[in-house]
């Protein structure tokens, strides 16, 4: 049994819960809280438990896995993975889509830390290693903010041939709604 920790909640997820973004709320004698998003996925998950702000301390990412972490303030978080020549991999840092304040900058680098691909706008990096070896993923906030509200899910997935690049589920902002809603014809007439 786990001992209670002040201001933290233990969430149990049923094994049959579908993958995706889900909302959690707390109901107390004072009312109900705002929703907080959490992710359920099918990939192997790990949580960063050690400092990883240098090449020497890079956390190893398993292929087809996710690392959950909070961004280190005023630093770069380093991860490493083994790549094979010609093997397509997708690297994605989920942040805004899971209600994080992080504005991720994701860089794929060689084993010595030299940048190969830089992504400052979010989304997935579709990368094919030029040779067998160790590659780095360098991750920081655009303005080098960090802490518990700057959390992220860093995914590394193998992509088969010409298959579409996989993306992690994300929330959609209200401003992203358009007409007609998906699945509804623009000419649908209402009933009176």
Backbone torsions as a table, in degrees:
resi	resn	phi	psi	omega
1	UNK	NA	142.5	178.6
2	UNK	-91.9	141.3	176.1
3	UNK	-79.9	145.7	178.9
4	UNK	-63.1	144.2	175.8
5	UNK	-119.9	128.5	-176.8
6	UNK	-57.4	135.1	177.9
7	UNK	64.7	20.8	175.3
8	UNK	-128.8	149.7	-178.4
9	UNK	-122.3	145.6	175.2
10	UNK	-98.3	121.6	-178.9
11	UNK	-110.4	128.5	176.9
12	UNK	-108.1	128.8	-178.2
13	UNK	-108.7	128.0	179.7
14	UNK	-65.4	142.2	-179.3
15	UNK	-58.6	-28.2	-177.9
16	UNK	-89.4	4.8	179.4
17	UNK	-62.5	134.8	-177.9
18	UNK	-72.5	148.0	176.3
19	UNK	-63.5	151.0	177.1
20	UNK	138.2	-170.3	178.1
21	UNK	-92.1	132.5	-180.0
22	UNK	-129.0	154.7	177.8
23	UNK	-99.4	143.0	172.7
24	UNK	-123.2	138.7	177.6
25	UNK	-132.9	156.5	176.4
26	UNK	-115.7	130.7	176.5
27	UNK	-109.9	128.5	179.3
28	UNK	-135.5	-176.0	179.1
29	UNK	-64.2	-17.8	-179.9
30	UNK	-92.3	-4.0	-179.8
31	UNK	123.9	-159.8	-176.7
32	UNK	-110.2	144.0	-178.1
33	UNK	-81.9	170.3	170.1
34	UNK	-67.0	156.7	179.1
35	UNK	-74.6	142.5	171.4
36	UNK	-119.8	132.5	-178.3
37	UNK	-81.4	144.0	169.1
38	UNK	-141.8	155.1	-173.8
39	UNK	-107.7	141.0	170.5
40	UNK	-119.4	126.7	-178.5
41	UNK	-131.0	179.2	-179.5
42	UNK	-109.3	-6.1	-178.5
43	UNK	-84.6	161.8	175.5
44	UNK	-65.5	132.6	-176.8
45	UNK	-115.1	144.0	173.4
46	UNK	-137.2	162.2	177.2
47	UNK	-121.9	131.9	178.3
48	UNK	-66.2	124.6	-178.2
49	UNK	-120.9	-4.8	-179.1
50	UNK	-127.2	158.1	176.0
51	UNK	-66.4	138.7	-178.5
52	UNK	-139.7	54.0	-173.8
53	UNK	-100.4	22.5	175.9
54	UNK	-151.3	165.6	176.8
55	UNK	-60.2	-40.4	-177.6
56	UNK	-64.4	-27.4	-177.7
57	UNK	-107.3	16.8	-178.6
58	UNK	-56.6	135.1	176.9
59	UNK	-82.1	131.3	-179.4
60	UNK	-76.7	127.8	177.4
61	UNK	-98.2	129.3	174.2
62	UNK	-78.6	147.5	174.9
63	UNK	-63.7	140.0	-177.9
64	UNK	61.4	46.9	179.5
65	UNK	-140.0	169.8	179.5
66	UNK	-130.8	138.7	172.5
67	UNK	-112.8	125.6	176.4
68	UNK	-95.0	133.2	-176.6
69	UNK	-159.1	168.8	169.6
70	UNK	-113.6	139.9	-176.5
71	UNK	-65.9	137.6	175.8
72	UNK	-78.2	126.2	-177.5
73	UNK	-67.8	137.8	178.0
74	UNK	56.8	37.1	-178.5
75	UNK	-153.1	176.6	174.5
76	UNK	-115.2	131.9	174.0
77	UNK	-90.0	132.9	-178.2
78	UNK	-110.2	137.8	174.3
79	UNK	-131.5	156.0	176.6
80	UNK	-131.0	153.9	174.2
81	UNK	-150.3	156.7	178.2
82	UNK	-93.3	121.5	179.7
83	UNK	-111.2	152.3	177.7
84	UNK	-117.5	140.9	-179.7
85	UNK	-53.7	127.8	177.9
86	UNK	83.9	-7.6	-179.8
87	UNK	-82.2	118.3	178.6
88	UNK	-76.9	130.8	176.9
89	UNK	-130.3	149.0	176.4
90	UNK	-113.4	128.7	176.8
91	UNK	-118.0	125.1	-178.3
92	UNK	-139.8	135.5	175.1
93	UNK	-109.7	107.4	176.7
94	UNK	-82.9	128.7	179.7
95	UNK	-144.1	-77.0	-177.4
96	UNK	-56.4	-37.4	-178.9
97	UNK	-70.7	-5.3	175.7
98	UNK	-122.9	24.7	175.6
99	UNK	68.7	29.2	175.8
100	UNK	-89.8	156.9	175.7
101	UNK	-89.8	-1.2	-177.9
102	UNK	-70.2	133.6	169.5
103	UNK	-109.4	90.5	-168.1
104	UNK	-73.4	140.7	167.0
105	UNK	-113.1	119.0	-176.7
106	UNK	-115.9	129.3	-178.9
107	UNK	-127.6	132.7	170.1
108	UNK	-100.5	130.4	-176.1
109	UNK	-131.2	165.0	174.1
110	UNK	-77.9	179.4	-175.0
111	UNK	-62.5	-21.7	179.4
112	UNK	-91.1	-2.9	177.3
113	UNK	95.7	6.0	178.7
114	UNK	-78.0	127.4	-176.1
115	UNK	-63.4	134.6	175.6
116	UNK	-111.0	-44.6	-179.6
117	UNK	-138.6	134.2	179.2
118	UNK	-123.3	134.2	177.5
119	UNK	-129.6	112.3	179.7
120	UNK	-107.0	2.3	-173.3
121	UNK	-116.5	9.6	-178.9
122	UNK	83.1	177.5	-178.4
123	UNK	94.0	-166.0	-173.6
124	UNK	-105.7	140.5	171.0
125	UNK	-97.1	121.0	176.8
126	UNK	-95.7	108.0	-170.4
127	UNK	-124.5	136.3	173.8
128	UNK	-120.0	110.7	-178.7
129	UNK	-57.1	136.3	178.9
130	UNK	-75.9	-16.0	-179.5
131	UNK	-157.5	162.0	173.7
132	UNK	-65.2	143.3	176.1
133	UNK	152.9	-173.6	179.3
134	UNK	-90.1	134.8	177.0
135	UNK	-123.3	155.0	-179.7
136	UNK	-112.5	147.5	167.7
137	UNK	-115.1	119.1	177.6
138	UNK	-105.5	131.0	-173.6
139	UNK	-133.2	130.2	174.0
140	UNK	-147.9	164.6	173.6
141	UNK	-79.5	147.0	-178.2
142	UNK	-53.2	-37.3	179.1
143	UNK	-111.0	19.1	177.3
144	UNK	59.2	32.9	172.0
145	UNK	-79.2	167.8	179.2
146	UNK	-168.5	-173.9	179.2
147	UNK	110.2	-174.2	-171.5
148	UNK	-64.5	-22.5	178.4
149	UNK	-90.0	-1.7	178.3
150	UNK	-111.2	56.5	-177.5
151	UNK	-88.2	163.6	180.0
152	UNK	-157.0	165.0	173.6
153	UNK	-123.7	111.7	-179.1
154	UNK	-98.9	116.2	-177.0
155	UNK	-107.2	139.9	173.8
156	UNK	-127.6	116.4	-177.0
157	UNK	-132.8	141.3	173.3
158	UNK	-78.2	138.8	-179.7
159	UNK	-116.7	125.4	-178.4
160	UNK	-79.5	130.7	172.2
161	UNK	40.6	-121.5	-179.7
162	UNK	-97.1	17.9	-178.6
163	UNK	-61.7	154.0	176.4
164	UNK	-64.3	151.3	179.7
165	UNK	-74.5	127.7	-179.7
166	UNK	-71.7	146.1	176.4
167	UNK	-127.7	147.7	177.3
168	UNK	-74.3	150.3	176.7
169	UNK	-63.1	151.2	-179.1
170	UNK	-147.1	154.6	173.7
171	UNK	-74.2	159.6	178.0
172	UNK	-115.4	131.0	179.7
173	UNK	-73.7	155.8	-178.6
174	UNK	-60.1	-34.8	-178.3
175	UNK	-68.0	-11.1	-179.2
176	UNK	-87.0	-2.3	-178.1
177	UNK	-74.0	138.1	177.5
178	UNK	-133.1	166.1	178.8
179	UNK	-109.1	137.5	0.3
180	UNK	-82.9	154.5	174.7
181	UNK	-57.6	151.4	-179.1
182	UNK	-54.2	130.4	178.0
183	UNK	89.8	-2.5	-179.7
184	UNK	-116.8	128.6	179.8
185	UNK	-66.8	143.6	178.7
186	UNK	-65.5	-20.3	-177.6
187	UNK	-102.2	9.9	179.5
188	UNK	-62.2	132.2	179.6
189	UNK	-99.4	139.6	178.4
190	UNK	-77.0	163.8	176.6
191	UNK	-98.6	144.5	-179.1
192	UNK	-113.9	NA	NA
